[in-house]
Amino acid sequence: MTDSSLTELNRWLVQLVERRGSDLLLVTDAPACIRVDGQVVPIGARKLESDEIENAITPALMPHALRQYLEIRIADSSYRNTNLGRFRINLHQERGRAAATIRALPTTVPFLHELHLPPTVEQLASLPRGLVLIGGPAGSGKSTTVAALVNEINRRDARHIVTIEDPIEYEHANIRSVIEQVEVGHDAPDFPTALRAALRQAPDVLVVGEMRDPETMRIAVTAAETGHLVFSTLHTTDVASTISRIADSFPPERQSSIRQELAMSLSAVLTQILLPSKRGGRYPAAEMLLIGYGARVHIRKNNIHQLHQEITMTKKLGSFSMEESLATLMTQGHIDREDAMLHAIHPDDLEGILRVAAKR
């Protein structure tokens, strides 16, 4: 890899970093664009060609990712520029032409209080064991929340933490804990292989960057059942869909047994979204269910629709609904009513919370 072969990519990345964007988007027959505060902004007028995108990106791919792209025309990789920082690359094809999304990876691990999540989220870093699922759409800050939780544990406890990621997004220093970070593709061929190996390394805490397949899910659930604290993420929108996603990933004849295992191993589910702030930037809205006896019964019996009621039932323990989170952001002046109503899972509940707040 030579500097000259990466000149075009680095030129785009300079603009991404200088304008504090989150993603660089490269698509054939469109100008290079960046995403800033959720909005896509062009950084040039000239439309890119497919060969131009490939020539700019392939020199930045790690060897295993380049082989993958040449074989199946899609690959994920990490890329480090000494002056600009670290980036996550996804090079793929659309309509037979090259396209790429490059995400800027933060240089420092955040503190949980910096994320503006409801304060009871801190409890997740104090759980002794069990499976903790973090759900949300792409770009909603799931990985950032997990990294902040690991940071809390690392600064407070002397534990052995193993993270399995594709690619590694936040680089943790060993503070009070010992942290091993395994990158899929570079350090292990896939998530299941890395996770099975991690269980032989006597970890206290496991982080599975993403549950992509039933085998990874099965091993993670088993790890939580056997006394480990396991954090993982899923592309889901609320507590109920997060739990359903796991059970529905298995063949019908296995789903009942998986629900039984989930009911025993699950400790908490947090889902989050990012909303544009009236003052610029974005703020997270979230909902969290701390799993108690009632939730375990509903999961076991596949009464997933009852879990929203469990959030209310366990509010004193620290659970909270998306509507409560949205109402708080509204009353604090961070988001407007239209955005709050648009993102409410149960709009009638939000209306009720706002009416009560208005009477106070």
Residue, then its C-alpha position, 0 to 999 in steps of 0.5 A: m500500500t503506497d501513499s500515492s495509491l490512497t491519495e484520492l481516498n485520503r482527500w475525501l477523508v480530510q473533508l469528512v474529518e474537517r466537517r465532522g461527518s460520520d460517513l463518506l458515501l461513494v456511489t457510481d454516477a453520483p458525486a462523493c458525499i458525506r453524512v453530517d448530523g444525519q444529512v447527506v451533503p455532496i463534497g464535489a460536483r463531479k460524478l464518480e465512475s465505478d473503476e475510480i471508486e474501486n481504484a481508490i478503495t481497494p488499496a485501503l482494504m486489508p488482505h483478507a478483505l481484498r480477497q473477499y471483495l475479489e471473490i464475492r464483490i463485497a467486503d468489510s475492512s478497517y483502515r488507519n491513517t496516522n493523521l486522520g484516524r481510523f475508519r470502517i470500510n464497506l466496499h460493495q456492488e450496486r447494479g454491477r458497479a462499485a460503491a462504498t461506505i466509509r465510517a469515521l471511527p472515534t479516536t477516544v472511548p466515550f464515557l456513558h454520561e456523555l451520550h445523554l442516555p437516561p441515567t438508569v442505563e448505567q445499571l447495565a454495566s453493573l450486571p453480574r451476568g446474563l445477556v444484554l441486547i442493544g437494538g437500533p437501526a444502523g447509525s443509531g449509536k449501538s456500538t458507541t453505547v456498548a463501548a461506553l458500558v465496557n469503559e465503565i466496567n474497565r474503569r471500575d472493575a478488575r475483570h477480563i473482557v473479550t470483544i469480538e468485532d467486525p471491524i474493531e470500532y473503539e480501541h480500549a486501553n487496559i485500565r483496571s480490566v484486561i481487554e482483548q479485542v478480536e477483529v473478525g477477518h483479521d484475528a478470526p475467520d468469523f463470529p462463531t469461531a471467535l466466540r467459541a475460542a473466547l469462551r476458552q479464555a476465561p472471560d468475565v465479560l464478552v462483547v459480540g459486535e453483532m449477532r448476524d447468524p443463528e450460530t453466533m446467537r446460540i453460543a452467546v445465549t449459552a455463554a450468558e447461561t453459564g455465568h458470563l456477562v454478554f453484550s451484543t447488538l441487533h438491527t431492531t426497533d424496540v424491545a419486543s422486536t429485539i427478542s423476536r429477532i433472535a427466536d425467529s432466526f432459528p428453524p420453527e422446530r428450534q424456536s420454542s427451545i431458544r425462547q426457553e434459553l432466552a427467558m433464562s439468560l436474558s438480563a436486559v434489552l435496550t433499544q435506541i435511535l438518534l434524533p436531530s436536535k433543535r440546537g444542532g447535532r443529534y440526541p438519543a431516545a431509548e427504551m429499556l427493559l430490565i428482565g424480571y419474572g414477568a418478562r421471562v414468563h412472556i418470553r417463554k410463552n411467546n407473548i412478546h406483545q406483553l413486554h411493553q407492559e413489563i416496562t411499566m411494571t419494572k419502572k421502579l427497577g430502572s426500565f423506561s419506555m421510548e415514549e418517556s424518553l421522547a417526552t423528556l427530550m421534548t420538555q428539555g427542549h432538545i427535540d420538537r413535538e413532530d419528531a417525537m410523535l414520528h418516532a414514538i412506538h406507541p403515540d397514544d402513550l406519548e400523548g398521555i405522558l405529555r398531557v400529565a406533564a402539562k398539568r404539573 
